[in-house]
Amino acid sequence: MSLAFAAALGWKITQLVKAPHDAALRAVTLCLTSAACSFILAKHFAGWMVSVGGPGAPRLVQNLFVLGMVYWLMCFYLYSAATDAAEGNRRARREALLLALAAIGLITATVAAGVHDHGANFRGSDLRDPALVSFYLIADVYLVYALAMALRWTCAYARASQRPLATGLWLAAVGIGAMAASCTIRTVLTVVRWQGGSVLPTVTRASSVIIALGVPLFLIGVSYPGVATRIAAVRVRRQHRRMYRRLGPLWQVLNEAYPEHALYRMPTTPWRDHLLPLGVHRRYYRRVIECRDGLVRISPHLALAADSTAQDQAESADDLAAQLYSALRNERRKAAPVAPAQAVTVAMPRTQSLEDDVRQLVALSDAVKRRVLAGAKNADGESETA
């Protein structure tokens, strides 16, 4: 649970630093902060709070943070559904009034319990005491109300969203629904025990287990879209890095022939360009453009048309690589025949898609690599024969 809180809260704080004026994001961050404070204070600072505020202080502080958690969860939807910031703030202030009334009720009940309050949890509390039963009823009724509202909005947004956001919202909805169900069960159990009835311990434990499962599901749901997006970004970055390397042979021969086509000739910091997440994409797109510019430059001298589909793609790429080497060699020797002034299409895809264009360039680059390796092998064989 601590790891889940730390991961989710850290991610949202990072997003909030980048967009500090995003009210909905700020609400989610405060929701997770309240949940983390409730969990951490109850687990690690209960003894200190007892010494300062009495036996009921840990329970009071924990429940106040839980109420704050569901309030900020509601505010996320209020800000998201509002037509403007003013409307969102107005609706949030209206809900804050109910939160303030519930908080005042919890504080009043804790003070009224006085010496009869031994700081026990829900299972160990004497709910025949009017102060303690008031405490739990106020807390549970507000939680059921806030969670039910949040569940309705979450399901509505999940139905209208696309993956991965929809998946995260449905996970969050299951978690919120579990928390709402647990609070509803506790409300009924509170009334039964207040009236002197007996409750099986397994029923009370079941409500605790439900909320213990609901909170992690909610955290996973809140974090899932961001995690899925980052995973997709990592995959794209790996693909761009792989394509960048495969374009190397083609880029090298074209760059040697036309060094003036280099798009970025200013001095740069190599470690920074390699470590920054955008550095991979920048180098990848730069290499694609430079390869395409070089092919446009040499295209009037090539006899093979790029839209020829009669041959297998690998054979077509090998033929084009051979003609590319021949054209570059003739141009270096100033022996190239007179070529038309207009460029012709070379290794062009059938669709206007960058991915398809890159695949054509990569196929040609692989053919250039095969030709280089074959040339090196032949040279080694001639050397051994000599």
C-alpha positions as CSV (number, residue, x, y, z in Angstrom):
1,M,0.0,0.0,0.0
2,S,2.8,2.4,0.8
3,L,4.5,1.7,-2.6
4,A,1.1,2.3,-4.3
5,F,0.6,5.6,-2.6
6,A,4.2,6.7,-3.2
7,A,4.0,5.8,-6.9
8,A,0.6,7.4,-7.6
9,L,1.3,10.5,-5.6
10,G,4.7,11.0,-7.0
11,W,3.4,10.7,-10.5
12,K,0.6,13.3,-9.9
13,I,2.9,15.7,-8.2
14,T,5.2,15.6,-11.2
15,Q,2.3,16.3,-13.5
16,L,1.1,19.1,-11.2
17,V,4.5,20.8,-11.3
18,K,4.3,20.9,-15.1
19,A,0.7,22.2,-15.0
20,P,0.1,24.1,-11.7
21,H,-3.0,25.8,-12.9
22,D,-4.9,22.6,-13.8
23,A,-7.7,22.5,-11.2
24,A,-8.7,18.9,-12.0
25,L,-5.2,17.7,-11.7
26,R,-4.7,19.6,-8.5
27,A,-7.9,18.0,-7.1
28,V,-6.6,14.5,-7.9
29,T,-3.2,15.3,-6.3
30,L,-4.9,16.5,-3.1
31,C,-7.1,13.5,-3.1
32,L,-4.1,11.2,-3.1
33,T,-2.3,13.4,-0.6
34,S,-5.2,13.1,1.8
35,A,-5.4,9.4,1.4
36,A,-1.6,9.0,2.0
37,C,-1.8,11.2,5.1
38,S,-4.7,9.2,6.5
39,F,-2.7,5.9,5.9
40,I,0.6,7.2,7.2
41,L,-0.7,9.1,10.2
42,A,-2.8,6.1,11.4
43,K,0.1,3.7,11.0
44,H,3.1,5.6,12.2
45,F,2.0,8.6,14.3
46,A,-0.9,7.2,16.3
47,G,1.0,7.2,19.6
48,W,2.1,10.8,19.2
49,M,-1.4,11.9,18.4
50,V,-2.8,10.1,21.5
51,S,-0.3,12.0,23.7
52,V,-1.3,15.3,22.2
53,G,-5.0,15.1,21.6
54,G,-6.2,12.1,23.7
55,P,-7.3,8.6,22.8
56,G,-9.8,9.7,20.0
57,A,-7.3,11.9,18.2
58,P,-5.9,9.3,15.8
59,R,-9.4,8.2,14.7
60,L,-10.5,11.8,14.3
61,V,-7.5,12.8,12.2
62,Q,-7.6,9.7,10.1
63,N,-11.3,10.2,9.3
64,L,-10.9,13.9,8.6
65,F,-8.3,13.0,5.9
66,V,-10.5,10.3,4.5
67,L,-13.4,12.8,4.2
68,G,-10.9,15.2,2.5
69,M,-9.9,12.4,0.1
70,V,-13.5,11.8,-1.1
71,Y,-14.2,15.6,-1.2
72,W,-11.2,16.2,-3.5
73,L,-12.3,13.2,-5.6
74,M,-15.6,14.9,-6.1
75,C,-13.9,18.1,-6.9
76,F,-12.0,16.4,-9.7
77,Y,-15.2,15.7,-11.5
78,L,-16.7,19.1,-10.6
79,Y,-13.8,20.8,-12.3
80,S,-13.7,18.4,-15.2
81,A,-17.4,18.8,-16.0
82,A,-17.5,22.6,-15.4
83,T,-17.8,24.8,-18.5
84,D,-15.3,27.3,-16.9
85,A,-13.1,27.7,-13.9
86,A,-15.6,30.0,-12.1
87,E,-18.3,27.4,-12.3
88,G,-16.0,24.6,-11.0
89,N,-14.9,26.8,-8.1
90,R,-18.5,27.6,-7.2
91,R,-19.6,24.0,-7.2
92,A,-16.5,23.0,-5.2
93,R,-17.3,25.7,-2.6
94,R,-20.8,24.3,-2.3
95,E,-19.6,20.8,-1.6
96,A,-17.0,22.2,0.8
97,L,-19.8,23.4,3.0
98,L,-21.0,19.8,3.4
99,L,-17.5,18.8,4.2
100,A,-17.1,21.5,6.8
101,L,-20.4,20.4,8.5
102,A,-19.2,16.8,8.5
103,A,-15.8,17.8,10.0
104,I,-17.5,19.9,12.7
105,G,-19.7,17.0,13.5
106,L,-16.7,14.6,13.9
107,I,-14.8,17.0,16.1
108,T,-17.9,17.6,18.2
109,A,-18.6,13.9,18.6
110,T,-14.9,13.3,19.6
111,V,-15.0,16.0,22.2
112,A,-18.3,14.8,23.5
113,A,-17.1,11.2,23.9
114,G,-14.6,12.5,26.5
115,V,-13.5,9.9,29.0
116,H,-15.7,7.2,27.5
117,D,-13.6,7.2,24.4
118,H,-10.8,4.7,24.6
119,G,-9.6,5.2,21.1
120,A,-10.8,1.8,19.9
121,N,-11.5,1.2,16.2
122,F,-14.9,0.5,14.7
123,R,-15.0,-3.1,15.9
124,G,-13.9,-2.3,19.4
125,S,-15.9,0.9,20.0
126,D,-19.0,0.9,22.2
127,L,-21.6,2.2,19.8
128,R,-24.3,2.5,22.5
129,D,-22.5,5.8,23.4
130,P,-24.4,8.5,21.5
131,A,-21.2,10.5,20.8
132,L,-19.4,7.5,19.2
133,V,-22.4,6.4,17.2
134,S,-22.8,10.0,15.9
135,F,-19.1,10.0,14.9
136,Y,-19.4,6.9,12.8
137,L,-22.8,7.8,11.3
138,I,-21.6,11.2,10.2
139,A,-18.4,9.9,8.7
140,D,-20.1,6.9,6.9
141,V,-23.0,8.9,5.6
142,Y,-20.8,11.6,4.1
143,L,-18.5,8.9,2.6
144,V,-21.4,7.0,1.1
145,Y,-22.7,10.3,-0.4
146,A,-19.4,11.4,-1.8
147,L,-18.4,8.0,-3.1
148,A,-21.7,7.4,-4.8
149,M,-21.5,10.7,-6.6
150,A,-17.9,10.0,-7.6
151,L,-18.9,6.5,-8.8
152,R,-21.6,7.8,-11.0
153,W,-19.3,10.3,-12.6
154,T,-16.5,7.8,-13.0
155,C,-18.8,5.3,-14.8
156,A,-20.1,8.1,-17.1
157,Y,-16.6,9.2,-18.0
158,A,-15.4,5.6,-18.5
159,R,-18.2,4.9,-21.0
160,A,-17.3,8.0,-23.0
161,S,-13.6,7.5,-22.9
162,Q,-11.1,5.5,-25.0
163,R,-8.4,3.2,-23.9
164,P,-6.2,3.4,-21.8
165,L,-8.1,6.1,-20.0
166,A,-11.3,4.1,-20.0
167,T,-9.5,1.1,-18.5
168,G,-8.1,3.2,-15.7
169,L,-11.5,4.8,-15.0
170,W,-13.2,1.4,-14.8
171,L,-10.6,0.1,-12.4
172,A,-11.1,3.3,-10.3
173,A,-14.8,2.8,-10.5
174,V,-14.5,-0.7,-9.1
175,G,-12.3,0.6,-6.3
176,I,-14.8,3.5,-5.5
177,G,-17.7,1.1,-5.7
178,A,-16.0,-1.3,-3.2
179,M,-15.3,1.7,-0.8
180,A,-18.9,2.9,-1.1
181,A,-20.2,-0.7,-0.4
182,S,-17.9,-1.0,2.6
183,C,-19.1,2.3,4.0
184,T,-22.7,1.4,3.4
185,I,-22.3,-1.9,5.3
186,R,-20.6,0.0,8.1
187,T,-23.5,2.4,8.3
188,V,-26.0,-0.4,8.6
189,L,-23.8,-2.2,11.2
190,T,-23.5,1.1,13.2
191,V,-27.3,1.4,13.4
192,V,-27.7,-2.3,14.4
193,R,-25.1,-2.0,17.2
194,W,-26.6,1.3,18.3
195,Q,-29.9,-0.4,18.8
196,G,-28.3,-3.1,20.8
197,G,-28.2,-5.8,18.1
198,S,-25.3,-8.1,17.7
199,V,-23.1,-8.3,14.6
200,L,-21.0,-11.3,13.5
201,P,-17.3,-10.5,13.6
202,T,-17.0,-12.0,10.1
203,V,-19.4,-9.3,8.7
204,T,-17.3,-6.5,10.2
205,R,-14.1,-8.1,8.9
206,A,-15.7,-8.5,5.5
207,S,-16.4,-4.7,5.3
208,S,-12.7,-4.0,6.2
209,V,-11.5,-6.5,3.6
210,I,-13.7,-4.8,0.9
211,I,-12.3,-1.3,1.6
212,A,-8.8,-2.8,1.9
213,L,-9.2,-4.1,-1.7
214,G,-11.0,-1.0,-3.0
215,V,-8.3,1.5,-2.1
216,P,-5.5,-0.2,-4.1
217,L,-7.8,-0.7,-7.0
218,F,-8.6,3.0,-7.0
219,L,-4.9,3.9,-6.9
220,I,-4.1,1.5,-9.7
221,G,-7.0,3.0,-11.8
222,V,-5.8,6.6,-11.2
223,S,-2.3,5.7,-12.2
224,Y,-3.0,3.3,-15.0
225,P,-3.5,5.8,-17.9
226,G,-0.3,7.6,-17.1
227,V,1.7,4.3,-16.8
228,A,0.2,2.9,-20.0
229,T,1.1,6.2,-21.8
230,R,4.7,6.0,-20.5
231,I,5.0,2.4,-21.6
232,A,3.7,3.3,-25.1
233,A,6.2,6.2,-25.2
234,V,9.1,3.8,-24.2
235,R,8.0,1.4,-27.0
236,V,8.0,4.3,-29.6
237,R,11.4,5.5,-28.3
238,R,12.9,2.0,-28.7
239,Q,11.4,1.7,-32.2
240,H,12.8,5.1,-33.2
241,R,16.2,4.1,-31.8
242,R,16.2,0.9,-33.8
243,M,15.1,2.6,-37.0
244,Y,17.7,5.3,-36.5
245,R,20.5,2.7,-36.4
246,R,19.1,0.8,-39.4
247,L,19.1,4.0,-41.4
248,G,22.8,4.4,-40.7
249,P,24.3,2.8,-43.8
250,L,22.0,4.8,-46.2
251,W,22.6,8.0,-44.3
252,Q,26.3,7.5,-44.3
253,V,26.7,7.2,-48.1
254,L,24.3,10.1,-48.7
255,N,25.9,12.3,-46.1
256,E,29.4,11.7,-47.5
257,A,28.1,12.7,-51.0
258,Y,26.1,15.7,-49.7
259,P,27.4,16.9,-46.3
260,E,25.6,20.2,-46.9
261,H,22.3,18.5,-46.3
262,A,23.0,18.0,-42.6
263,L,20.2,19.7,-40.7
264,Y,22.1,20.2,-37.4
265,R,25.7,21.2,-37.8
266,M,26.0,23.4,-34.7
267,P,28.0,22.0,-31.8
268,T,25.9,20.2,-29.2
269,T,26.4,18.3,-25.9
270,P,26.4,14.6,-26.9
271,W,25.5,13.2,-23.4
272,R,22.6,15.6,-23.2
273,D,21.3,14.7,-26.7
274,H,21.5,11.0,-25.8
275,L,20.0,11.1,-22.3
276,L,17.0,13.4,-22.9
277,P,13.8,11.5,-23.9
278,L,13.3,13.8,-26.9
279,G,16.8,13.3,-28.1
280,V,16.1,10.0,-29.7
281,H,13.1,11.3,-31.6
282,R,15.0,14.4,-32.7
283,R,17.9,12.3,-34.1
284,Y,15.5,9.9,-35.7
285,Y,13.5,12.5,-37.6
286,R,16.6,14.4,-38.6
287,R,18.1,11.2,-40.1
288,V,14.9,10.4,-42.0
289,I,14.8,13.9,-43.5
290,E,18.5,13.9,-44.4
291,C,18.1,10.5,-46.1
292,R,15.1,11.6,-48.0
293,D,16.8,14.9,-49.0
294,G,19.8,13.0,-50.3
295,L,17.6,10.6,-52.4
296,V,15.8,13.6,-53.9
297,R,19.2,15.1,-54.8
298,I,20.4,11.9,-56.5
299,S,17.1,10.8,-57.9
300,P,17.4,12.3,-61.4
301,H,20.4,10.1,-61.9
302,L,18.6,6.9,-60.9
303,A,17.1,4.7,-63.6
304,L,14.9,2.6,-61.3
305,A,11.5,4.1,-60.5
306,A,10.4,3.8,-56.9
307,D,6.8,2.9,-57.7
308,S,7.8,-0.4,-59.4
309,T,6.0,-3.3,-57.7
310,A,6.6,-6.1,-60.2
311,Q,9.6,-7.3,-58.3
312,D,9.9,-8.5,-54.8
313,Q,10.6,-5.7,-52.3
314,A,14.0,-7.1,-51.3
315,E,15.1,-7.5,-54.9
316,S,13.9,-4.0,-55.7
317,A,15.8,-2.5,-52.7
318,D,19.0,-4.4,-53.8
319,D,18.6,-3.1,-57.4
320,L,18.1,0.4,-56.2
321,A,21.1,0.2,-53.9
322,A,23.2,-0.9,-56.8
323,Q,22.0,2.0,-58.9
324,L,22.5,4.4,-56.0
325,Y,26.1,3.4,-55.7
326,S,26.6,3.7,-59.5
327,A,25.0,7.1,-59.6
328,L,27.0,8.4,-56.6
329,R,30.3,7.0,-58.2
330,N,29.6,8.6,-61.5
331,E,28.7,11.9,-59.9
332,R,31.9,11.9,-57.9
333,R,33.9,11.2,-61.1
334,K,31.9,13.9,-63.0
335,A,30.9,11.1,-65.4
336,A,27.2,11.1,-64.8
337,P,25.0,11.5,-67.9
338,V,22.9,14.5,-68.3
339,A,19.9,14.0,-66.0
340,P,16.5,15.7,-66.0
341,A,16.3,18.7,-63.8
342,Q,13.2,17.5,-62.0
343,A,13.5,14.9,-59.2
344,V,11.8,11.6,-59.5
345,T,10.3,9.4,-56.8
346,V,12.7,7.0,-55.2
347,A,11.7,4.4,-52.6
348,M,8.3,6.1,-52.0
349,P,5.5,4.3,-50.2
350,R,2.1,3.7,-51.6
351,T,0.5,5.7,-48.8
352,Q,1.2,9.2,-47.4
353,S,2.4,7.8,-44.1
354,L,5.7,8.6,-42.3
355,E,5.9,5.1,-41.0
356,D,5.6,3.6,-44.5
357,D,8.1,6.1,-45.8
358,V,10.6,5.1,-43.1
359,R,10.0,1.4,-43.9
360,Q,11.0,2.1,-47.5
361,L,14.1,4.0,-46.4
362,V,15.0,1.2,-44.0
363,A,14.6,-1.5,-46.7
364,L,17.0,0.5,-48.9
365,S,19.4,1.1,-46.1
366,D,19.5,-2.7,-45.3
367,A,20.2,-3.3,-49.0
368,V,23.1,-0.8,-48.8
369,K,24.4,-2.6,-45.7
370,R,24.3,-5.9,-47.5
371,R,26.1,-4.4,-50.5
372,V,28.8,-3.0,-48.1
373,L,29.2,-6.3,-46.4
374,A,29.4,-8.2,-49.7
375,G,32.0,-5.7,-50.9
376,A,34.1,-6.2,-47.7
377,K,33.8,-10.0,-48.0
378,N,35.0,-9.9,-51.7
379,A,37.9,-7.6,-50.7
380,D,38.9,-10.0,-48.0
381,G,38.7,-13.0,-50.4
382,E,40.9,-11.2,-53.0
383,S,43.4,-10.3,-50.3
384,E,43.7,-13.9,-49.2
385,T,44.1,-15.1,-52.8
386,A,46.8,-12.5,-53.4
